């Protein structure tokens, strides 16, 4: 393998690790908020109340966390692209 291919492999591995670490924590919090939101919806349906369509703090937080997960996923994809390029070049 050439030096360029080895560098691309190293960069790809670092990007995959970085993207995975940036995605892990927001995913945990997003899952917890999503489950909490589902519990509230079930409770309000049981109670007979109608849930408002307005934005809540939790829905805004879920949007922010979803965006952070998308950025982390894009970093992981960039890492995979670097690794594929390393094998194509090398």
VOBAVO-941224 format. One record per residue (C-alpha): residue in three letters; x, y, z. Coordinates in steps of 0.05 Angstrom, whole numbers. Layout:
BEGIN
<res=ALA	xx=X	yy=Y	zz=Z>
...
This chain:
BEGIN
<res=UNK	xx=0	yy=0	zz=0>
<res=UNK	xx=23	yy=70	zz=-14>
<res=UNK	xx=33	yy=124	zz=38>
<res=UNK	xx=-29	yy=160	zz=14>
<res=UNK	xx=-71	yy=98	zz=23>
<res=UNK	xx=-44	yy=88	zz=93>
<res=UNK	xx=-59	yy=160	zz=111>
<res=UNK	xx=-129	yy=153	zz=83>
<res=UNK	xx=-140	yy=90	zz=125>
<res=UNK	xx=-116	yy=125	zz=188>
<res=UNK	xx=-159	yy=187	zz=174>
<res=UNK	xx=-219	yy=142	zz=159>
<res=UNK	xx=-210	yy=104	zz=224>
<res=UNK	xx=-205	yy=169	zz=264>
<res=UNK	xx=-267	yy=198	zz=230>
<res=UNK	xx=-307	yy=135	zz=243>
<res=UNK	xx=-287	yy=136	zz=317>
<res=UNK	xx=-301	yy=210	zz=323>
<res=UNK	xx=-368	yy=206	zz=289>
<res=UNK	xx=-390	yy=146	zz=331>
<res=UNK	xx=-370	yy=181	zz=395>
<res=UNK	xx=-408	yy=244	zz=374>
<res=UNK	xx=-470	yy=204	zz=358>
<res=UNK	xx=-472	yy=158	zz=419>
<res=UNK	xx=-491	yy=208	zz=474>
<res=UNK	xx=-544	yy=247	zz=434>
<res=UNK	xx=-575	yy=180	zz=414>
<res=UNK	xx=-582	yy=159	zz=486>
<res=UNK	xx=-615	yy=225	zz=506>
<res=UNK	xx=-659	yy=225	zz=444>
<res=UNK	xx=-684	yy=155	zz=459>
<res=UNK	xx=-701	yy=175	zz=531>
<res=UNK	xx=-738	yy=237	zz=509>
<res=UNK	xx=-775	yy=199	zz=455>
<res=UNK	xx=-798	yy=146	zz=506>
<res=UNK	xx=-818	yy=200	zz=555>
<res=UNK	xx=-858	yy=235	zz=500>
<res=UNK	xx=-893	yy=169	zz=483>
<res=UNK	xx=-911	yy=159	zz=557>
<res=UNK	xx=-941	yy=228	zz=561>
<res=UNK	xx=-981	yy=215	zz=497>
<res=UNK	xx=-1007	yy=149	zz=525>
<res=UNK	xx=-1027	yy=182	zz=591>
<res=UNK	xx=-1063	yy=239	zz=557>
<res=UNK	xx=-1100	yy=190	zz=511>
<res=UNK	xx=-1120	yy=149	zz=572>
<res=UNK	xx=-1142	yy=212	zz=608>
<res=UNK	xx=-1181	yy=235	zz=547>
<res=UNK	xx=-1144	yy=300	zz=538>
<res=UNK	xx=-1121	yy=327	zz=472>
<res=UNK	xx=-1048	yy=343	zz=465>
<res=UNK	xx=-1030	yy=411	zz=437>
<res=UNK	xx=-990	yy=418	zz=373>
<res=UNK	xx=-946	yy=472	zz=401>
<res=UNK	xx=-871	yy=462	zz=408>
<res=UNK	xx=-847	yy=441	zz=477>
<res=UNK	xx=-778	yy=444	zz=506>
<res=UNK	xx=-771	yy=369	zz=497>
<res=UNK	xx=-789	yy=373	zz=423>
<res=UNK	xx=-738	yy=427	zz=412>
<res=UNK	xx=-686	yy=386	zz=449>
<res=UNK	xx=-704	yy=325	zz=406>
<res=UNK	xx=-694	yy=367	zz=343>
<res=UNK	xx=-626	yy=390	zz=367>
<res=UNK	xx=-605	yy=319	zz=386>
<res=UNK	xx=-630	yy=292	zz=319>
<res=UNK	xx=-587	yy=344	zz=283>
<res=UNK	xx=-526	yy=324	zz=326>
<res=UNK	xx=-537	yy=251	zz=307>
<res=UNK	xx=-541	yy=270	zz=233>
<res=UNK	xx=-475	yy=308	zz=238>
<res=UNK	xx=-443	yy=248	zz=273>
<res=UNK	xx=-470	yy=201	zz=220>
<res=UNK	xx=-442	yy=245	zz=165>
<res=UNK	xx=-374	yy=242	zz=198>
<res=UNK	xx=-378	yy=166	zz=201>
<res=UNK	xx=-397	yy=164	zz=127>
<res=UNK	xx=-338	yy=209	zz=110>
<res=UNK	xx=-293	yy=160	zz=148>
<res=UNK	xx=-320	yy=102	zz=107>
<res=UNK	xx=-309	yy=140	zz=43>
<res=UNK	xx=-237	yy=153	zz=63>
<res=UNK	xx=-227	yy=79	zz=77>
<res=UNK	xx=-258	yy=58	zz=11>
<res=UNK	xx=-214	yy=108	zz=-26>
<res=UNK	xx=-153	yy=80	zz=10>
<res=UNK	xx=-168	yy=11	zz=-17>
<res=UNK	xx=-183	yy=37	zz=-86>
<res=UNK	xx=-118	yy=77	zz=-88>
<res=UNK	xx=-75	yy=25	zz=-52>
